[in-house]
């Protein structure tokens, strides 16, 4: 067979004039609609209006134009079926061999901050997906194109053989169904969220590929990186890589973890992450001071880690960053002088983050986690705590500085793998106990890491103490204040131990398990 007739109707007209002209030069008859018809006609491409094929005018502001038997019979007829051939002949219908369609810009429409419901609904394409699905179903005979990136390859085959190969048509059909599935997913999620039903009976998500990855967590695992179609700015999916090697699976995970902590802070802050846990977090009057504190928190673990800052990196900070081995540095921006310094290191990855929303302003998003045979869906943990939310439960109240350190520690410990204990002092972390099977074990690790600095430090725990042993350990180490959720049946035991050691303890009423 050969491609004799093509139906072309696109919202995104990138490359369509050149493609259509090339098809016409190969003797392909072109049918088109609406704006595409007008454009092709203006550019001198021989084109037939859809009404000349259907014998019926475009009506209802263009809502009905291709939903017609003359179109869909031409797309769906099985060419080697005698019965179908006879029906087409008797009805005076002709085949359509090539369909080039892309859809109304629904995603771009709902991305507008002031989009109206009516505008969103008007940008739901009906005829386009229907033609695409008809053509893709009948890919044994029909070539269907939804992506301008495929124009060149199709032209090569048409010029060489007059038609595309079956293998090409299968590939393009699969691409079409992925495209329409993603389109429908955006629509269903938009409408479900408007109705206050974000967790419906079926849960469909769609993501767009950012890049293939060399491998996953380990070299024997295949992996790729995807982003949400409407991803907000200021995250790892939208960051601009200015320098360095390609990001790896583990780089992306760690960078995401660093940014989650960074967004807790309004003041200048720097976060160092290793294996999804913070190894050093510091805040200061400027980003240089904040980095020095994050480094001093754990000079050993930061080596080979990921550093994220919430202010532009200048030359003075770049000199410090460049003096050690780091995998990634993330910041809203870098001064030219800082880039000159850091780009001398060939492999270091520099990511320009742009503006982002801090935790106090962020709204929960839905987070998907895979399990064997299914998935879990929950809201992201963007709970924001203030002094007014705290309940002092001990005889001694925290001092002003202790309260500041407690709130600092609480912002960080929520991002440490449970069971989690974190020590803070002087606007920096000094000990982190992460991912332990019991809470007192996590406390031992954090206290051991802090060493003598534990004296006068504060302790943050992501969940309540099941008994008083962790508080006892804290008291012996010289810790002076504790922040924890409370809610244990043995809270009174922990309070009594804290009072015995003169420790000020506050309850948040909120826990932050992170598994």
C-alpha positions in Angstrom: 0.0 0.0 0.0 0.9 3.6 -0.3 0.0 6.8 1.6 -2.4 8.6 -0.7 -4.6 10.7 1.7 -3.6 12.4 4.9 -5.8 14.2 7.5 -3.9 17.0 9.3 -5.3 19.0 12.2 -2.9 20.4 14.8 -2.9 22.9 17.6 0.9 23.0 17.8 1.8 23.9 14.3 5.6 23.5 14.7 7.0 22.1 11.4 3.6 21.4 10.0 3.9 23.6 6.9 7.2 22.0 5.8 5.9 18.5 6.5 2.7 19.1 4.6 4.5 20.5 1.6 6.8 17.5 1.5 3.8 15.1 1.6 2.1 17.1 -1.2 5.3 16.8 -3.3 5.0 13.0 -2.9 1.4 13.1 -4.3 -0.4 12.9 -1.0 -3.8 14.5 -0.9 -4.2 16.6 2.3 -7.4 17.1 4.2 -7.4 19.7 7.0 -9.6 21.6 9.4 -10.0 25.0 11.0 -6.8 27.0 11.7 -4.6 24.3 10.2 -6.5 24.5 6.9 -6.2 28.3 6.8 -2.4 28.1 7.5 -1.7 25.5 4.9 -3.8 27.3 2.3 -2.0 30.6 3.1 1.3 28.9 2.7 0.4 27.5 -0.7 0.0 23.9 0.3 -2.8 22.1 -1.8 -5.4 21.3 0.9 -9.0 20.1 1.0 -11.4 21.3 3.8 -12.9 18.7 6.0 -16.5 19.8 5.0 -15.7 18.8 1.4 -15.0 15.3 2.6 -17.9 14.9 5.0 -20.4 17.0 3.1 -21.3 18.6 6.4 -20.3 22.0 7.7 -18.2 22.5 10.8 -20.7 23.5 13.5 -21.0 24.5 17.1 -18.0 26.7 17.1 -15.9 23.9 15.6 -16.9 21.4 18.3 -18.2 19.1 15.6 -16.2 18.7 12.4 -14.4 15.4 12.2 -16.9 13.3 14.2 -18.4 11.9 11.0 -18.6 8.4 9.3 -16.7 9.8 6.3 -13.7 10.4 8.5 -13.8 7.4 10.9 -14.8 4.9 8.2 -11.7 6.0 6.3 -9.6 5.5 9.4 -11.1 2.2 10.8 -11.8 0.2 7.6 -9.8 -3.0 7.5 -8.2 -2.8 4.1 -7.9 -6.5 3.4 -11.5 -7.3 4.5 -13.7 -7.9 1.4 -16.7 -6.9 3.5 -15.2 -3.6 4.5 -14.1 -2.9 1.0 -17.6 -3.5 -0.3 -19.1 -1.2 2.3 -16.7 1.6 1.6 -17.4 1.3 -2.2 -21.2 1.2 -1.8 -21.2 4.3 0.5 -18.7 6.2 -1.7 -16.2 6.5 1.1 -12.4 6.7 0.7 -9.6 5.6 3.0 -7.4 7.9 5.1 -3.8 6.6 5.3 -2.1 9.1 7.5 -3.4 11.1 10.4 -1.4 14.0 11.9 -3.1 15.4 15.0 -2.1 17.1 18.3 -4.6 18.1 20.9 -6.0 21.3 22.3 -3.6 22.7 24.9 -5.4 21.6 28.0 -2.2 21.4 30.1 -1.1 24.8 29.1 -4.6 26.2 29.8 -4.9 24.8 33.4 -1.3 25.9 34.1 -2.5 29.6 34.0 -2.9 30.9 37.5 -6.2 32.7 36.6 -7.7 30.0 34.4 -11.5 29.8 34.6 -13.4 26.6 34.8 -15.2 27.4 31.5 -11.9 28.0 29.7 -10.5 24.7 31.0 -13.5 22.8 29.8 -13.5 24.4 26.4 -9.9 23.2 25.9 -10.8 19.5 26.3 -10.3 18.1 22.9 -12.9 15.5 21.7 -12.5 15.1 17.9 -8.7 14.9 18.1 -8.4 12.0 20.6 -11.1 10.2 18.7 -9.3 10.4 15.4 -6.0 9.4 17.1 -7.6 6.4 18.7 -9.3 5.3 15.5 -6.1 5.6 13.5 -3.9 4.0 16.2 -6.3 1.0 16.5 -6.1 0.5 12.8 -2.3 0.9 12.7 -2.0 -2.2 10.5 -3.0 0.1 7.7 -2.9 3.7 9.0 0.0 5.8 10.1 -0.8 8.1 13.0 1.5 11.0 14.2 1.1 13.0 17.4 4.6 14.4 17.7 6.5 16.7 15.4 9.7 14.9 16.2 8.4 12.0 14.1 7.8 14.0 10.9 11.3 13.6 9.5 11.4 9.8 9.9 8.0 9.4 8.3 9.0 11.5 5.3 12.1 9.4 4.8 10.1 6.2 4.7 7.4 7.7 2.4 10.0 9.0 0.0 11.7 5.7 -0.1 8.8 3.2 -0.1 5.6 5.3 -0.5 4.5 4.1 2.9 5.7 3.5 6.5 6.7 0.2 7.8 4.5 -1.9 10.1 7.1 -1.6 12.8 7.0 2.2 12.5 3.2 2.2 12.7 3.2 0.0 15.8 5.6 2.3 17.5 3.6 5.4 16.6 0.3 3.8 17.7 1.8 3.0 21.1 3.0 6.6 21.4 -0.5 7.8 20.5 -2.2 5.8 23.3 0.4 7.0 25.8 -0.3 10.6 24.6 -4.1 10.3 24.9 -3.8 8.4 28.3 -1.7 11.3 29.6 -4.2 13.8 28.2 -7.1 12.1 29.8 -5.2 11.8 33.1 -4.7 15.5 33.3 -8.4 16.1 32.6 -9.6 13.6 35.2 -7.3 14.8 37.9 -8.2 18.4 37.2 -12.0 17.7 37.5 -11.5 15.3 40.5 -9.6 17.9 42.4 -12.2 20.6 41.7 -14.8 18.2 43.1 -12.7 17.7 46.2 -12.1 14.0 45.3 -8.3 13.7 45.0 -8.4 10.0 46.0 -11.0 8.5 43.6 -11.8 4.8 43.0 -9.1 4.7 40.3 -5.9 6.7 40.6 -4.3 7.7 37.4 -1.1 9.7 37.1 1.0 10.8 34.3 4.6 12.0 34.1 6.9 13.3 31.3 10.4 11.9 30.8 13.2 14.3 31.7 16.0 11.8 30.8 17.1 8.2 30.8 19.6 7.4 33.5 22.7 5.3 33.2 21.3 3.0 35.9 19.2 3.1 39.1 20.3 2.7 42.7 22.8 0.1 41.5 24.4 -0.6 38.1 22.2 -3.7 37.4 19.0 -1.6 37.7 17.5 0.2 34.7 16.1 3.7 35.5 14.8 7.0 34.0 13.8 10.4 35.5 10.3 11.8 35.0 8.5 15.0 36.1 5.0 16.0 36.7 3.4 17.8 33.7 2.6 20.8 35.9 5.6 20.7 38.2 6.2 24.0 40.1 9.5 25.8 39.8 12.2 25.5 42.4 12.5 21.7 42.5 14.9 19.1 41.1 12.8 18.5 38.0 12.9 22.1 36.9 16.4 23.0 38.0 18.9 24.1 35.3 22.2 22.1 35.3 25.0 24.6 34.6 28.0 22.3 34.8 29.2 18.8 35.5 28.4 15.2 34.8 24.9 13.8 34.1 22.8 13.4 37.2 22.4 9.8 38.5 19.4 8.2 40.2 21.0 8.5 43.6 22.0 12.1 42.9 18.4 13.0 42.1 17.1 11.3 45.3 19.7 13.0 47.5 19.2 16.4 45.8 15.4 16.1 46.4 16.0 15.3 50.0 18.3 18.3 50.4 15.7 20.6 48.9 12.9 19.4 51.1 15.0 20.4 54.2 16.1 23.7 52.6 12.5 24.8 52.0 11.9 24.7 55.7 13.9 27.9 56.2 13.4 31.6 55.3 16.8 32.8 56.7 20.0 32.0 54.9 20.4 28.2 55.2 22.7 25.4 53.8 21.9 21.7 53.9 24.4 18.9 53.3 22.9 15.5 52.5 24.4 12.0 52.3 22.3 9.0 51.4 19.0 10.8 51.8 19.7 12.0 55.4 21.1 15.4 56.4 24.7 15.3 57.7 24.9 19.0 58.3 22.5 21.9 58.4 23.3 25.4 59.3 21.6 28.9 59.3 23.4 32.2 59.5 23.3 35.9 58.8 24.5 35.1 55.2 25.0 32.0 53.1 28.8 31.9 53.8 28.2 31.6 57.5 25.4 29.1 57.0 27.7 26.9 54.9 30.5 27.0 57.4 28.1 25.8 60.1 26.8 23.0 57.8 30.3 21.9 57.1 31.4 22.1 60.7 28.4 19.9 61.7 30.1 16.9 60.2 33.2 17.5 58.1 33.7 13.8 57.5 30.2 12.9 56.1 29.9 16.0 53.9 32.7 14.6 51.7 31.1 13.3 48.5 27.7 14.7 49.5 25.2 17.1 48.1 25.0 20.8 49.3 21.9 23.0 48.8 21.7 26.7 49.6 18.7 29.0 49.6 20.7 32.1 48.6 22.9 32.9 45.6 26.4 31.4 45.9 29.1 34.0 45.8 32.9 33.8 45.3 33.7 33.5 49.0 31.4 30.6 49.6 32.5 29.0 46.3 36.1 29.0 47.5 35.0 26.9 50.5 32.8 24.6 48.5 35.5 24.0 45.9 38.0 23.0 48.5 36.3 19.6 49.1 34.8 16.9 46.9 31.1 17.3 46.4 28.7 15.6 44.0 26.3 18.5 43.6 25.8 22.1 44.6 22.3 23.5 44.4 21.4 27.2 44.7 18.9 29.7 43.4 21.8 31.1 41.4 25.6 31.5 41.2 27.5 34.7 40.7 29.8 34.7 37.6 32.8 34.7 40.0 31.5 31.7 41.8 31.0 29.8 38.5 34.5 30.6 37.5 35.8 29.0 40.7 33.5 26.0 40.7 33.6 25.1 37.0 37.3 24.4 37.3 36.2 21.1 38.9 35.3 19.1 35.9 32.7 16.7 37.3 30.9 18.7 40.0 27.3 19.2 39.1 26.0 22.8 39.6 22.2 23.2 39.6 20.5 26.6 39.3 17.3 26.2 41.3 15.5 29.5 40.7 12.8 30.8 43.0 11.0 28.4 45.3 8.3 28.4 47.9 9.2 27.9 51.6 7.5 25.4 53.8 5.4 28.0 55.6 3.7 28.8 52.3 3.6 25.4 50.6 0.5 23.4 50.2 0.5 19.6 50.4 0.9 17.6 47.2 0.0 14.0 46.6 3.0 11.7 46.8 3.1 8.2 45.3 5.2 5.4 46.7 5.4 2.0 44.9 4.8 -1.2 46.8 4.9 -4.7 45.3 1.7 -5.0 43.3 0.4 -1.5 44.1 1.1 1.9 45.4 0.5 4.1 48.4 -0.7 7.7 48.0 -0.5 10.4 50.7 -0.1 14.1 51.1 3.4 15.5 51.4 4.4 16.5 54.9 4.5 20.3 54.8 3.2 20.8 58.4 4.6 24.1 59.7 5.1 24.6 63.5 5.2 27.8 65.4 6.0 28.7 69.0 2.3 29.0 69.7 1.8 25.3 68.8 4.1 24.1 71.6 3.1 22.9 75.0 5.7 23.2 77.7 5.3 20.1 79.9 8.2 20.4 82.4 8.9 22.5 85.4 11.5 24.5 83.5 10.5 26.5 80.4 13.0 26.7 77.5 15.1 29.9 77.3 14.7 32.1 74.2 17.8 30.6 72.6 16.7 27.1 73.5 13.3 27.7 71.9 15.0 28.9 68.7 17.2 25.8 68.6 14.3 23.5 69.3 12.3 24.9 66.3 15.4 24.7 64.2 15.9 21.0 65.2 12.3 20.2 64.6 12.5 21.6 61.0 15.4 19.2 60.3 14.4 16.1 62.2 11.2 15.7 60.2 13.4 14.9 57.2 15.6 12.3 58.9 14.7 8.7 58.5 12.8 7.2 61.5 13.6 6.5 64.2 15.2 9.9 64.2 17.0 11.9 66.9 18.8 15.2 66.1 20.9 17.5 68.3 21.2 21.2 67.5 23.2 24.0 69.0 24.2 27.4 67.7 21.9 27.3 64.7 23.5 24.1 63.3 23.1 20.4 63.6 25.7 18.7 65.8 24.5 15.1 65.9 22.1 13.0 63.8 20.8 9.6 64.6 18.9 8.2 61.6 17.0 5.1 60.7 17.4 3.1 63.8 15.2 0.3 65.0 14.8 1.9 68.4 14.8 5.5 69.5 17.4 5.2 72.3 19.7 3.7 69.7 19.2 6.8 67.5 19.9 9.0 70.5 23.2 7.2 71.3 24.4 7.8 67.7 23.5 11.5 67.7 25.1 12.1 71.2 28.2 10.2 70.3 28.6 12.2 67.1 28.1 15.5 69.0 30.6 14.5 71.7 31.4 17.4 74.1 29.2 19.7 72.1 26.1 17.8 73.4 26.4 19.8 76.6 24.0 22.7 76.4 22.5 21.4 73.1 18.8 20.7 72.4 17.4 17.4 71.2 14.6 16.8 68.6 12.7 13.5 68.2 10.5 12.8 65.2 8.1 10.7 67.4 7.3 10.3 71.1 9.4 8.4 73.6 8.0 5.0 74.5 9.7 5.2 77.8 12.1 7.5 79.7 15.4 6.0 78.6 16.1 8.4 75.8 15.5 11.4 78.1 17.8 9.8 80.7 20.5 9.4 78.1 20.0 13.1 77.1 20.3 14.3 80.6 23.5 12.4 81.2 25.0 14.0 78.0 24.2 17.5 79.3 21.3 18.2 76.8 19.2 21.1 78.2 16.0 21.0 76.1 13.9 18.5 74.2 11.2 18.8 71.5 9.0 15.8 70.8 5.4 15.1 69.8 4.2 13.6 73.1 1.3 11.2 73.2 3.0 8.1 74.7 1.3 6.2 77.5 4.5 6.8 79.4 4.8 10.6 78.8 4.7 11.2 82.6 7.8 9.0 82.9 9.7 11.0 80.3 8.5 14.3 81.9 9.7 13.1 85.4 13.1 12.2 84.0 13.4 15.6 82.3 12.5 17.4 85.5 15.1 15.4 87.4 17.8 16.6 85.0 16.5 20.1 84.8 15.6 19.6 81.1 13.0 21.8 79.5 10.7 19.7 77.3 8.0 20.8 74.8 5.3 18.7 73.0 4.3 19.5 69.5 1.3 17.2 69.2 2.5 16.3 65.7 4.9 13.5 64.7 7.0 13.2 61.6 7.7 9.6 60.7 9.7 9.2 57.6 10.2 5.7 56.3 
